[in-house]
Amino acid sequence: MVIGADLLMETAKKPEQIEPHWYFVQVASGCEKKVKANLEQRIQTLEMNDRILKVEIPERQAIRIRQEGSRASSAEKIFPGYVLIQMVMDDESWQVVKNTPNVINFVGTEERRRYGRGRGHVTPRPLGSAEVNRIFRAAEQEEPVIKVDLEPGHKIEVTAGPFQDFNGEVVEVNPERGTLKALISIFGRDTPVELGFSQVRRLDE
């Protein structure tokens, strides 16, 4: 692989480490698992196990409540578009990660180019121990995150109950109870009413 002279000059300035640190790496949207699989394969092939130690996609459990009331459990990425890598940073390990398909760049400090146009070199920023602990605590939390297909501001039509055929706007959602509050125009006045998820449908889907 041929590397431009300016890139060689920049990478040569990166100090090598002895201790591993955690880094965030930005990847193409929706490619987190693909990057993880490709990078783990490259680590084995290039015998980098001693310098690239772990590749993680922080996730937490989420329960999505659909309008008809059904519930579906799934894993939700805490940081969509990023993977977390524990590694010893040196020129070779940096190149292995950076040249993995669908990897955009490390998260860090951008250094402006001394000449020419275009973005400068990004110096990877290691995460502090407090940041890492906070990320993994969020991933290990016991209570799943409740998600619903309705949010404040969504336009709805009431499909059942005493307000059937009225239109309104969601102002509050209560996932635990399976209800929402909406403003419905009754006799020309916006009136707040409580409705069940199964009593409405979204108009702006």
Salt bridges, closest charged atoms under 4 A:
ASP6 OD2 - ARG113 NH2 2.84
GLU10 OE1 - LYS13 NZ 3.35
GLU40 OE2 - LYS36 NZ 2.90
ASP50 OD1 - ARG51 NE 3.96
GLU76 OE1 - ARG60 NE 3.11
GLU76 OE2 - LYS147 NZ 3.31
ASP90 OD2 - ARG51 NH1 3.09
ASP91 OD1 - LYS14 NZ 3.67
GLU92 OE1 - ARG51 NH1 3.16
GLU110 OE1 - ARG119 NH2 3.16
GLU111 OE1 - LYS13 NZ 3.90
GLU131 OE2 - ARG125 NH2 3.42
ASP149 OD1 - ARG64 NH1 2.75
GLU157 OE1 - ARG201 NH2 2.83
GLU169 OE1 - LYS155 NZ 2.60
GLU194 OE1 - ARG177 NH2 3.17
ASP204 OD1 - ARG202 NE 3.20
